[in-house]
Amino acid sequence: MKNVKFLFLACFALYSYTIIAAGRKEISLNGSWKIAKTGLLIKIPSEFKSVVPIPGLVDMAQPPIDNQDTAYNDAIYWYKTIFRIESANSDVVLLKINKAMYHTWVFLNGKLIGENIYSFTPSFFDLKPYLKNNSKENELIIAVGCMNNLPDTISNGNDFEKIKYTPGIYDDVKIILSNYPFLKNIQVVPDIVNQQLRIVVEIEAGENNSSDKLTYIIREKYSKNEIAKGIFKFQKNKDSITAADFTVSMKNCSLWSPENPFLYELELSTAKDNYTTGFGMRSFSFSKDSSVAILNGKPYYMRGTNVCIFRFFEDSLRNGLPWDEKWVTKLHQKFKDMNWNCIRYCIGFPPESWYDVADSLGILIQDEFPIWTGPKDNSDKVFKTLSPENIAIEYRLWMRERWNHPCIVIWDAQNESVTENTGAAIKLVRYLDLSNRPWDNGWSPPGEETDCIEAHPYLFIRYFYKGQVSDNGPLIDLLTIDREPGLSPNDRYPNLKGTHFDNAVVANEYCWLWVNRDGSSTELTDVIYNKIFKNIDTPGKRFECYAKNLGIVTEYWRAHRRCAAVMHFCGLGYSRPNTPRGQTSDNFINIETLEFEKNFVKYVKPAFSTVGIFLNKFTNVYLPGEETIIPVYVFNDSNEPWSDHVMLYLTQDEQVIDLQEQSCDVKGLERKIMYRKITMPTEKGEYKLVGEIKFKNEIIKSIREFKIE
């Protein structure tokens, strides 16, 4: 996959299509466009000397129109292409830009036809009044601005750990041609209890249609086997927008889950339009009486990671990777191979095709809107102008685009912000999602008992400040008690002191021991390694130290059953070892081939095993011959019982010197604790205490290192 940056045509693309009168036609405008840069004056430039791919970012232009250190402030970037349409007599001729940032203006044949100030949701523009048909050339120009020029009444995607906000049309662009009655939006609502599908359709009927028929066909997505078909009659409303609402039987349907990502597709047709959407039959919720998620009516533990796509956009090795279908699919499959069943798309949305990948592979998505303001003092400044009503406009656009994806299970309103505004905005839009997915409201109060709360229990953060390490090491300081996951609304929201939220906890960030892809510490972890890991002084040692401790902390949060979700931070982000240095990093050593660092796989993958083991012991120095009790936790995230042997043994130089073996049965979704007495070696030296089980032919270990002195 070499030279990904240049995987686009060097020519100036022309498009020519014949319109099918009886149905919808979608014309992709993805490809190579011309591009130019100007100041803030909204005036079409006279020269376009570079080309750039759509989708992508402006830093992919060739020849470059900016240098590598561009701050991307106070500028307009102009994209231009030419297209032809042989016949444009359709009632509807819409331009859809899936996502572009920051602030979008659209010109057709020299005329400004509209603008969109939002950067993270789709926009639609009516091309029909300015369109030339009969195969004449149409000049389409899309201009995008810079983040610093956005009004403060909208979300700007601010991230305290980013340095660049590169503009661009970073998602698909297409023209939609059709006729009335036009299918404007479709929401599918799976009902697995009654084995039926509710279908709610917005239909733009037009002036001359008083009534019409809506034909539906439901098929299995891949086999194309027909499941159901029929006709529903709808009646036009006075405002020409009609809502059709009906249900279809889905008897004996296959349920969608990470273990069985079974997909269907719904094809809807009017006399003049047709539209197809994929969907999955699944339900998801958080019960107010349960600390875990409920997937398809059964308790379900979430294990996963995060993707910070906007941070990856500024990574020096990013190039065209986010828009490479094979690379994106491989990325998500690598995550599943790590025993992860969920991802939080964190502080920003990837291209829409990523959600199709998550649907097809079976990955639960916590979809986080790009709002991050931090503690209340800073939040108050931002939300003074970012009102609930303004936020709700963007939330509506976001929800309408994604609500048919079975992978989307949590609407995430914001990250680590302390405010009343996002909660108020949630109240304005919650009813729109007829599947009633739960919401995450960052460090602000949950809106309902069935919402989750976000916790970021960064236990090692105490050493980032002034915390001192005990003689027995950090793990005995941090993990010897069964603590509540902190850095959540329970300890961050100042207006409700004394109030405790018992909602299901989603621990979607934790640990605080990041290492860059080259093995160096990050800006946030320099002090940690200098203070508590003083002998960890090479890249190899840091990789191993990080992976071992992340694995242990993962075991801890999973074994104590305090969290409905345990999600490692961060599966994909930037890595910035050089100035300006980054705060966090992902765990790849080759981003193009998606090769994980070997210690990360060795220690972290088993920590996320569906059936796991945890040694609740962290003493790092013992006396010769000392007897001690080892609490051994075996926990089962599956619904099926697990039965096998648990081994507990000591090793020195990888040689087993003492072994205990005991049979163990753990029911589905349960945990068993065994207390095992062990006698320490009499000879001084370095040793390992290992707990080991097998699950699906894989060896799962929990390892503690110690010394005899």
Secondary structure, 3 states (H helix, E strand, C coil): CCCHHHCCCCCCCCCEECCCCCCCEEEECCEEEEEEEECCCCCCCCCCCEEEEECCCHHHCECCCCCCCCCCCCCEEEEEEEEEECCCCCCEEEEEECCCECCEEEEECCEEEEEECCCCCCEEEECHHHCCCCCCEEEEEEEECCHHHCCCCCCCCCCCCCCCCCCECCCCEEEEEECCCEEEEEEEEEECCCCEEEEEEEEECCCCCCEEEEEEEEEECCCCCEEEEEEEEEECCCCCEEEEEEEEECCCCCECECCECCCEEEEEECCCCEEEEEECECCEEECCCCCCEEECCEEECEEEEEECHHHHHCCCCCCCHHHCHHHHHHHHHHHHHCCCCEEEECCCCCCCHHHHHHHHHCCEEEEECCCCCCCHHHHHHHCCCCCHHHHHHHHHHHHHHHCCCCCEEEEECCCCCCCCHHHHHHHHHHHHCCCCCCEECCCCCCCCCCCEEEECCCCCHHHHCCCCCCCCCHHHHHHCCCCCCCCCHHHHCHHHCCCCCCCEEEECCCCCCCECCCCCECCCCHHHHHHHCCCCCCHHHHHHHHHHHHHHHHHHHHHCCCCCEEEEEEEECCCCCCCCCCCCCCCEEECCCCEECHHHHHHHHHHCCCEEEEECCCCCEECCCCEEEEEEEEEECCCCCEEEEEEEEEEECCEEEEEEEEEEEECCCCEEEEEEEEECCCCCEEEEEEEEEEECCEEEEEEEEEEEC
